[in-house]
Amino acid sequence: MIVDKNDIEAACKQVAPFAHRTPVLQSSLLNDLAGCEVYFKCENFQKMGAFKMRGALNAIGNLSPAQKQAGVVTHSSGNFGQAVALAAKNLGVTAHIVMPKNAPSVKKEAVAHYGGIVTECESTLAARESTAKEIQEKTGATFLHPSNDMDVILGNATAGVELLQDQPNLDILMTPFGGGGLIAGTALAAHYYGNHCKVIGGEPFNVDDAYRSLESGKIETNETTNTIADGLRTHLGDKNFPIIQELVSEIIRVEEHEIVAAMRLIWERMKIIIEPSCAVPFAALLRENERFRNQKVGIILSGGNIDVKNLPF
Amino acid sequence: MIVDKNDIEAACKQVAPFAHRTPVLQSSLLNDLAGCEVYFKCENFQKMGAFKMRGALNAIGNLSPAQKQAGVVTHSSGNFGQAVALAAKNLGVTAHIVMPKNAPSVKKEAVAHYGGIVTECESTLAARESTAKEIQEKTGATFLHPSNDMDVILGNATAGVELLQDQPNLDILMTPFGGGGLIAGTALAAHYYGNHCKVIGGEPFNVDDAYRSLESGKIETNETTNTIADGLRTHLGDKNFPIIQELVSEIIRVEEHEIVAAMRLIWERMKIIIEPSCAVPFAALLRENERFRNQKVGIILSGGNIDVKNLPF
């Protein structure tokens, strides 16, 4: 194992001063429906609205003084851009966020509100990468990857650590499976803080690159990005894939309508706002609920950033 | 004072076994925006989704064995019907809920799901009252009023008591102002458990019967019910009005667009679901925020039952 428990403890220390210790909620109604005890770790209540704050805080916090002086850069159309902007602000570091021109203006404004410097580019991955590269070369800023970075993974692990501190006897810990950064961190948390706690990912059938990667033993990609779970369209990386191969038990895939139904259940029954990607593990649990019967299941509710004017129900 | 502290303590004991002790949430972003410290008591997370559960539990719990045997009846198109159905189920009592024919089927199903016996009637107040009366006469069931009943008021008080136990030094406690049952209970809680804690109600300009009642000294009514805050269309009663006259400092009225804006802020920034009526006190605070500067303000978030397919934004 390339990570040891001290690395996770260090991440917890790094993250704690600037992140919420988010609550763990339960719903007796959803427990009845699922046939098991579900503990929801509410990262939708995290600063900037998603667990990504944790990885960004740890990655920026671990930079050297000279690196901090030169700033950080990332490209993102989603939560990681906001997380880097806010974490950098908290730590007194300049953050450059490359965003596609056609990103919703509300997202650009959120990044700017957190003090991030927005640079717009064309909406292709190549344009995003080359624009970030230019900023790196011009400013000396450190590039931060949203999921394939050990400090980001360790920062993400802190959500699972907190959940296991509150509920040490979880049988299973579930997260959405996107670029692999959250599930890799959560698997490390379960390995070092759990009591025989299995880790299971939820993934949309429509972007099941991770499921296929674990089958084939190499990093697979998706032919389309046609899922409502817009945070889960990304691929695995060389840093997180080995951790996942070693520590994640399995991936349960779900249909789009199951994601929407699970999201709506959590909205209506728990009265909390989650984004579609966030509903995927609960959808996976409901799809195969026979296997979870009477177990204690923790679910990381990854985020709650959604346009309330544009809902799938 | 017709109520003493022992009555409230008794209500707390009666309510606690079957209600959630709901969390108190804060948002640094909303604090910045409001210019004061706001403590949100999340009754939207209460069983059946609203504070009304507390009043129903206390009122039914305080019935004699013979009365419990005969059951309870109320008429409601909203949260109180669900509250009575669920509280009665918890306490092993039969509940008859009179609902207008044109009530949304989702609400009728919710009452039936909680074990309530739904009787449909025409959608006039007269039809609701006469149908409830018939059931009373036929079954001997006790009629429960949603807001003008001392046991309901005392049950409602328990939300404020819990909030003041968690935050004993609130300067101000705010609630929506509808039929007067919540604010009367909250005012009793502030009187007996607060430390010079003022109580302020929020009310829509479009149904400002309570504001005018406090001005005139007698119970006023509304000419229209034209507000998005559908829980606040009701009038004061002879049981709660004297308490309110004695213990409520003032009422701040708000425009419809202010209610929608406050609701959206709480949804987007706190990631929690509240119904329009519930947003009214925060709208009132924002409208007159100069007067609240640097104060510690508690707000009872009254409920979160809303059709997510039909939002005002």
Contacts between the chains, C-beta under 8 A, distances in Angstrom:
chain1	res1	chain2	res2	distance
A	23	B	23	6.4
A	25	B	45	7.7
A	44	B	271	4.7
A	45	B	25	7.7
A	45	B	270	7.5
A	45	B	271	5.8
A	49	B	271	6.4
A	264	B	308	6.8
A	267	B	273	6.1
A	267	B	308	5.6
A	268	B	308	6.4
A	270	B	45	7.5
A	271	B	44	4.7
A	271	B	45	5.8
A	271	B	49	6.4
A	271	B	272	6.1
A	271	B	273	4.3
A	271	B	274	7.6
A	271	B	304	3.7
A	272	B	271	6.1
A	272	B	272	5.6
A	272	B	273	6.6
A	273	B	267	6.1
A	273	B	271	4.3
A	273	B	272	6.6
A	273	B	273	6.2
A	274	B	271	7.7
A	304	B	271	3.8
A	308	B	264	6.8
A	308	B	267	5.6
A	308	B	268	6.3
A	308	B	311	6.8
A	308	B	313	6.1
A	309	B	313	5.9
A	311	B	308	6.8
A	311	B	311	7.6
A	313	B	308	6.1
A	313	B	309	6.0
